[in-house]
Amino acid sequence: MEREDLPNLRALGFEDEELQRLGLWEPATGAPTDLAEMYVRRSKKKDTLSALREQVRRMCWHAGQEGKRIRHVWFEQKSASKAYVRREEFDRATAAIADTGLSKTLYVFKTSRLSRRGMGQVGLLLDKFEERQARIYVVAENIDSTRSRMVLAILSEQAREQAADISEFTKIGIDGNKSDGRWTGGVAPYGLHSPQGSGQLQHKPAEYPTARRIAEYLLERRTPNWIANKLNSEGVTTRHGKQWSGPGIVSLAHSVTWAGLVANREKMLDKNGKDVGKYHRGGAPLLDSEGNPVRCGEGVISFAEHVKINAILAQRAQAGTSIGDRTRGKREIVALLSGTLRCPHCKGPAANGGINYRCYARQVNGEAACKGVSTDRKRADSAMANMWVNHVLSLPAESPTIRAIARDWLSYQDPEKEARKAHVGAALESAVGREMKLEKEYFVLGRMDEDKYDRLREQVSAQIAELKAELAELSQDADLSPLMDPQSLAELWQGAGIGGQRALLKAAVKRIILLPARYRGDRTPIAERLVPEWRDDSGNPAVDAAFDAWNQRRA
């Protein structure tokens, strides 16, 4: 029996013999107090694997000194300074201690590897660990959270400030390079590349002829889908060996850098105005002091051609769908099977085409990508609605599918709940951070008198208690019993509307294969061409077997 984390250890470059010496070869068993989790994080690829292996060796040595065995080594390459970056492996490592109680110790090499988001995040994590009588141990700085909580919090705050400084200096450098007309890095558009150290875009010989063909097709008013199908039929692939698509051609056409110009793009922000780590597509050219576009090398097209191509595309665009429009509302849901219906040939999604469902790959990549399939939308929706109701009525009340449907329906009915949980969680993290800063000012730095400390600490503590209570209430599962009856769910379907019915359908179905018509004008009932793969084990048809049987009937 091999360890679950063996792929992580192999990725770090460990040989079998060394894993045996480190005690990382056999699965670790024992009481939670004798076991530990190890978290290893790589911020960037420039952090060498040899350095990461040495961190693991030192943490293993310290674990051996404490008589503990490493239950799991969690490894990921993620930044810890950006709030929008979710570190899945870190969450799993802490959950193994705080939620499931599999072990009692979390080893990290340095405080900066733990978090760069400051006292708030670390303080909440320490609260969870203390409830479990668990701890965090930082090996390089010799910090045990059970004895040096405040030191760990202060170091985490310093790590956050370092991350903010790095981010500011990086932005200043990028802005300066843009003003000087230098390519600031990233993925160059198709047809161009930037030789290392040049800071300029140049034609990429292997791609430029095809890129120029695309530009000429666009100037000839060919549609992006026509261009994609033309290239795919000739066997011409993208830079990554994939087939071309209409939306991909549109993105390329809107790219300012495709014209060899420096782009000035807007950052995407959430509803609270925080950076989400993405940029809006396209962007506008960066202008110099005289109002002229700043160049960063050669382009596939000229600036004049860029303007003309975008004008041609804008003439075809529907109102409210232009790249510069950031305020358009969310479209009304009209298609029941969007997101679950699949093409039988490429197994890709079948998209809503207005009055019908049709293969998305066939639509955007052309006939060369998939011969596709289509059917009338209304009759497919009607048939699937009957199939869903009949299937639910056949399930026992204790079915996991019934529970999943009920839970998803309550989430659909209360979409603000998850948003509120995220808001309360962020507020709680901020409040805990303020509490720990107060303790630093009073206990460590001595810059606050006792009366002021007591008054402020009482206010913050009350706020923390209130936020924790609200978060606990929001985290409780709602009472599902009123919806656990299949007959009740069937009645609920009738008045749920398309949006609600889609939520109910996705809770019960993994995917739905739309089998092709046997011939043009085939009058086979659509219910016989829809093959759902239900989430529950009972009544789950063999989709591939149904497809094979259908092909035999066609033959």
Secondary structure, 3 states (H helix, E strand, C coil): CCCCCHHHHHHCCCCHHHHHHHCCCCCCCCCHHHEEEEEEECCCCCCCHHHHHHHHHHHHHHHHHCCCEEEEEEEECCCCCCCCCCCHHHHHHHHHHHCCCCCCEEEECCHHHHCCCCHHHHHHHHHHHHHCCCEEEECCCCEECCCCHHHHHHHHHHHHHHHHHHHHHHHHHHHHHHHCCCCCCCCCCCCEECCCCCCCEEECCCCHHHHHHHHHHHHCCCCHHHHHHHHHHCCCCCCCCCCCCHHHHHHHHHCHHHHCECEECCEEECCCCCEEEEECCCCEECECCCCCECECECCCCCHHHHHHHHHHHHHHCCCCCCCCCCCCCCCCCCCCCCCCEECCCCCCEEEECCCEEEEHHHHHHCCCCCCCCEEEHHHHHHHHHHHHHHHHHCCCCCCHHHHHHHHHHHHHHCCHHHHHHHHHHHHHHHHHHHHHHHHHHHHHCCCCCHHHHHHHHHHHHHHHHHHHHHHHHHHCCCCCHHHCCHHHHHHHHHCCHHHHHHHHHHHHEEEEEECCCCCCCCCCCHHHHEEEEECCCCCCCCHHHHHHHHHHHHC
